[in-house]
C-alpha cells in the first residue's frame, strides 16, 4: 500500500489492520428533518472521508518525519479509496496524534503505537 503526504511517501507503512477508511455523509442540520409521520428528509451537502491509521513501533527519525509531514493545518494525502476504486489524493487535516511511551533498542529510541485520524477538509 502506498501512502503519501504532500507527494512524499510516508516513512513507514501502517501496521496490518490499522488503516480504516470511513465514508461520511454530511447533512445540512437545518434542512435535514424527520416529519411527524416518521419520514426522513435529508439535505446531504457533501460526502467526505475519514481515515484512521495506526503505526507499529517507529524509530525517532521516522515518527518525527511522519508527524512533521502533517504539521500544516491542511495537507494532501494520497491513499487507496474503496469507494473511488483506486488511489486518490484528498485534502485532509489531522486530529490528536498519541504515541505511547518510547523504548530504546540498540541505542535507538522507538515510539510505540502512533495513531491518528485524518479527516477530509
Secondary structure, DSSP 4 states (H G I P E B T S, - for coil): ---EETTEE-SSPEEEEEEEEEEEEEE-TTT-EE-TTS-EE--EEEEEEEEEEEE--EEHHHHHHHHHHT-SSSEEEEEEETTTTEEEEEEEEE--------EEETTEEEE---EEEEEE-
